[in-house]
Amino acid sequence: MQRLIKWIIGLSLLFGLSALGNWIVAALDLKVPGSVIGMVLLLLLLMTKLIRVEWIEDSAGFMTKHLAFFFIPIAVGLMSYSDLLKAEGVPLFAALIISLFVGLIVTALISGRRGEAS
């Protein structure tokens, strides 16, 4: 029973911070997603030890374990853009592949520099 209460508290904290992030974005008319603001708030609260990792680790682990289910609405939403994807699919795919390799190269270069320093 205690584990269930801990899980519910952790989930409430995570969703509460997400909702707070959305509210901050709406109130200040920011051009940043509310979930990003919520993650920054979570990071700050964890760094200042106002929230302990133990409070959220079970519920965060559960959500991470079932992360694939969160992408189902996105995939269904893409189906409504089938005409656009047919017309612009090749350039979109090319941009995706190029950005993937640029990210991999930059990561490798940064990792290599850190390896030389240590």
C-alpha positions as CSV (number, residue, x, y, z in Angstrom):
1,M,0.0,0.0,0.0
2,Q,2.8,2.4,0.8
3,R,4.5,1.8,-2.6
4,L,1.2,2.6,-4.3
5,I,0.9,5.9,-2.4
6,K,4.5,6.7,-3.3
7,W,3.8,6.0,-6.9
8,I,0.6,8.2,-6.9
9,I,2.5,11.0,-5.2
10,G,5.3,10.8,-7.8
11,L,2.9,10.8,-10.7
12,S,1.0,13.7,-9.2
13,L,4.2,15.7,-8.9
14,L,5.2,15.0,-12.5
15,F,1.8,15.9,-13.9
16,G,1.5,18.8,-11.6
17,L,4.8,20.3,-12.8
18,S,3.8,19.7,-16.4
19,A,0.5,21.5,-15.8
20,L,2.4,24.3,-14.0
21,G,4.7,24.6,-17.0
22,N,1.7,24.8,-19.4
23,W,0.2,27.5,-17.1
24,I,3.4,29.5,-17.1
25,V,3.6,29.4,-20.9
26,A,0.0,30.5,-21.2
27,A,0.4,33.3,-18.6
28,L,3.6,34.7,-20.0
29,D,2.9,34.0,-23.7
30,L,6.2,32.1,-24.1
31,K,7.1,30.4,-27.3
32,V,8.4,27.3,-25.5
33,P,6.4,24.1,-24.9
34,G,4.9,23.9,-21.4
35,S,6.4,20.4,-20.9
36,V,9.9,21.9,-21.4
37,I,9.2,24.5,-18.7
38,G,7.8,21.7,-16.5
39,M,11.1,19.7,-17.0
40,V,13.2,22.7,-16.1
41,L,11.1,23.2,-13.0
42,L,11.6,19.6,-12.1
43,L,15.3,19.9,-12.6
44,L,15.5,23.0,-10.4
45,L,13.5,21.3,-7.7
46,L,15.7,18.2,-7.8
47,M,18.9,20.3,-7.7
48,T,17.6,22.3,-4.7
49,K,16.5,19.1,-3.1
50,L,13.0,20.4,-2.6
51,I,11.9,17.2,-4.4
52,R,13.8,14.0,-3.8
53,V,14.5,11.5,-6.6
54,E,13.0,8.7,-4.5
55,W,9.7,10.5,-4.6
56,I,9.4,10.3,-8.4
57,E,11.6,7.4,-9.5
58,D,8.9,4.7,-9.5
59,S,6.3,6.7,-11.5
60,A,8.9,8.1,-13.8
61,G,10.3,4.6,-14.4
62,F,6.8,3.3,-15.2
63,M,6.2,6.2,-17.7
64,T,9.6,5.6,-19.3
65,K,9.0,1.9,-19.6
66,H,5.7,2.5,-21.4
67,L,7.0,5.5,-23.5
68,A,6.0,3.9,-26.8
69,F,2.3,4.3,-25.9
70,F,2.7,8.1,-25.8
71,F,3.7,8.2,-29.5
72,I,0.5,6.4,-30.7
73,P,-1.5,9.7,-30.9
74,I,1.3,11.3,-32.9
75,A,1.4,8.4,-35.4
76,V,-2.4,8.6,-35.8
77,G,-2.2,12.3,-36.3
78,L,0.3,11.9,-39.1
79,M,-2.2,9.9,-41.1
80,S,-4.3,13.0,-41.6
81,Y,-1.3,14.6,-43.4
82,S,-0.8,11.8,-45.9
83,D,-1.1,14.2,-48.9
84,L,1.6,16.4,-47.5
85,L,3.8,13.5,-46.7
86,K,3.5,12.1,-50.2
87,A,4.4,15.5,-51.7
88,E,7.2,16.5,-49.2
89,G,8.2,13.1,-47.8
90,V,11.6,12.8,-49.6
91,P,12.8,16.3,-48.5
92,L,11.6,15.6,-44.9
93,F,13.3,12.3,-44.8
94,A,16.5,13.8,-46.2
95,A,16.4,16.5,-43.6
96,L,15.9,13.9,-40.9
97,I,18.8,11.8,-42.0
98,I,21.1,14.7,-42.5
99,S,20.3,16.1,-39.0
100,L,20.8,12.7,-37.5
101,F,24.3,12.4,-38.9
102,V,25.2,16.0,-38.0
103,G,24.1,15.2,-34.4
104,L,26.1,12.0,-34.4
105,I,29.2,13.8,-35.7
106,V,29.0,16.7,-33.3
107,T,28.4,14.3,-30.4
108,A,31.5,12.2,-31.5
109,L,33.6,15.3,-31.8
110,I,32.6,16.6,-28.3
111,S,33.1,13.2,-26.8
112,G,36.5,12.9,-28.4
113,R,37.6,16.2,-27.0
114,R,36.4,15.3,-23.5
115,G,38.3,12.0,-23.8
116,E,41.6,13.9,-24.7
117,A,41.2,16.2,-21.7
118,S,40.9,13.4,-19.2
